[in-house]
Amino acid sequence: MPRKKSPQSDRYHHGNLRAALLVTARQLLEENGVSALNLREIARRVGVTAPSAYHHFSGLEAIATALAELGFEELAQQMEAAPTNEKGRLMPSGLAYIAFARSNPALYRLMFGERFAAKFVDSDSLKMLRLRAYERVKSGLEKRVSTESIAPGALFLWSLIHGLALLTIDGQLRHEADPEAMIISVLRLAGTGLPPS
Amino acid sequence: MPRKKSPQSDRYHHGNLRAALLVTARQLLEENGVSALNLREIARRVGVTAPSAYHHFSGLEAIATALAELGFEELAQQMEAAPTNEKGRLMPSGLAYIAFARSNPALYRLMFGERFAAKFVDSDSLKMLRLRAYERVKSGLEKRVSTESIAPGALFLWSLIHGLALLTIDGQLRHEADPEAMIISVLRLAGTGLPPS
């Protein structure tokens, strides 16, 4: 496909315009939610024509997929960068996971929401990235539990942090005096279980 | 407001038409997802005019609120109806919760999704019903943990079942040979925590 020659797109190298569109899409998503995502509006904000934007993204689903990929990459990176403490890295990784969701609530909802779920199922790169986040959860378990306990243990941890992330960005901790302390208390229960009666 | 006298609405008593619209809305939701919810289509399926439907629901947000109310009522009822076993009712309630989400995936997503979240925050009845589901989780804990552990314990349980419900209806257990056994293993970890290394 020949390179577009509109004056606007001359302002960007090919890769730069794609990146600029993604940055703007992400801002728009966090400002106004997933229903506000619109490729023409993204192009307008970046200052290029709609056809220049369509040159990089075939439509809304393509840009949503790219945003979700970006989100899973950042989430995995932030979990991997979490420090190891004396008890391993489950708590730091869990805190990094919740922090990512709280800093990027609309992106987090997009990554796991149903709006583009049918499209995401078709994306091999998203499947890989989602698996990588899951592997991050699992790897913390491997030294800790027997082989047959890894799968339920990983699903237990992922359910807990996914549910806690969503309830937190839904405002469930809105009236909590110290939300961080509550998050730590909840995550700590993953290691101990509920106290017996 | 005078009662509508269109021939269609004569087929229904006031309450019956409201109920019929809700039943159809719920079917449409589960068939095609939240984006397919449309008051005109619901009216068409029920066989009444759009104005007859608007007489009961001012718009899409009103019908979504009514559907979420219905969902929270059923969820609480099903958790309350769960049998008590020798260890209390946390496991049976948890299984009832997951079963509700699996049987009503689109309704469950609607109840907790962001699509109507801003509207739901304004609904006192929804606030009450959501609180009732939460109280149901808490009441299983009251005999089990100290007063100061109830809040983190309840948020721990709710995060776990909410996350597990969503990952399950997202297809995370799709390749599991025995999804029910996996769900039980995960919920059991709420009582024990992850095994120590």
Chai-1 contact restraints between the chains, C-beta under 6 A:
chainA,res_idxA,chainB,res_idxB,connection_type,confidence,min_distance_angstrom,max_distance_angstrom,comment,restraint_id
A,R109,B,E114,contact,1.0,0.0,6.0,A-B,restraint_1
A,E114,B,R109,contact,1.0,0.0,6.0,A-B,restraint_2
A,K143,B,S197,contact,1.0,0.0,6.0,A-B,restraint_3
A,R144,B,S197,contact,1.0,0.0,6.0,A-B,restraint_4
A,V145,B,P195,contact,1.0,0.0,6.0,A-B,restraint_5
A,P152,B,S185,contact,1.0,0.0,6.0,A-B,restraint_6
A,P152,B,V186,contact,1.0,0.0,6.0,A-B,restraint_7
A,G153,B,L194,contact,1.0,0.0,6.0,A-B,restraint_8
A,L155,B,V186,contact,1.0,0.0,6.0,A-B,restraint_9
A,F156,B,V186,contact,1.0,0.0,6.0,A-B,restraint_10
A,F156,B,L189,contact,1.0,0.0,6.0,A-B,restraint_11
A,S159,B,L160,contact,1.0,0.0,6.0,A-B,restraint_12
A,S159,B,G163,contact,1.0,0.0,6.0,A-B,restraint_13
A,S159,B,L164,contact,1.0,0.0,6.0,A-B,restraint_14
A,S159,B,L167,contact,1.0,0.0,6.0,A-B,restraint_15
A,L160,B,S159,contact,1.0,0.0,6.0,A-B,restraint_16
A,L160,B,L160,contact,1.0,0.0,6.0,A-B,restraint_17
A,L160,B,G163,contact,1.0,0.0,6.0,A-B,restraint_18
A,H162,B,G163,contact,1.0,0.0,6.0,A-B,restraint_19
A,G163,B,S159,contact,1.0,0.0,6.0,A-B,restraint_20
A,G163,B,L160,contact,1.0,0.0,6.0,A-B,restraint_21
A,G163,B,H162,contact,1.0,0.0,6.0,A-B,restraint_22
A,G163,B,G163,contact,1.0,0.0,6.0,A-B,restraint_23
A,L164,B,S159,contact,1.0,0.0,6.0,A-B,restraint_24
A,L167,B,S159,contact,1.0,0.0,6.0,A-B,restraint_25
A,S185,B,P152,contact,1.0,0.0,6.0,A-B,restraint_26
A,V186,B,P152,contact,1.0,0.0,6.0,A-B,restraint_27
A,V186,B,L155,contact,1.0,0.0,6.0,A-B,restraint_28
A,V186,B,F156,contact,1.0,0.0,6.0,A-B,restraint_29
A,L189,B,F156,contact,1.0,0.0,6.0,A-B,restraint_30
A,G191,B,G193,contact,1.0,0.0,6.0,A-B,restraint_31
A,G191,B,L194,contact,1.0,0.0,6.0,A-B,restraint_32
A,T192,B,G193,contact,1.0,0.0,6.0,A-B,restraint_33
A,G193,B,G191,contact,1.0,0.0,6.0,A-B,restraint_34
A,G193,B,T192,contact,1.0,0.0,6.0,A-B,restraint_35
A,G193,B,G193,contact,1.0,0.0,6.0,A-B,restraint_36
A,L194,B,G153,contact,1.0,0.0,6.0,A-B,restraint_37
A,L194,B,G191,contact,1.0,0.0,6.0,A-B,restraint_38
A,P195,B,V145,contact,1.0,0.0,6.0,A-B,restraint_39
A,S197,B,K143,contact,1.0,0.0,6.0,A-B,restraint_40
A,S197,B,R144,contact,1.0,0.0,6.0,A-B,restraint_41
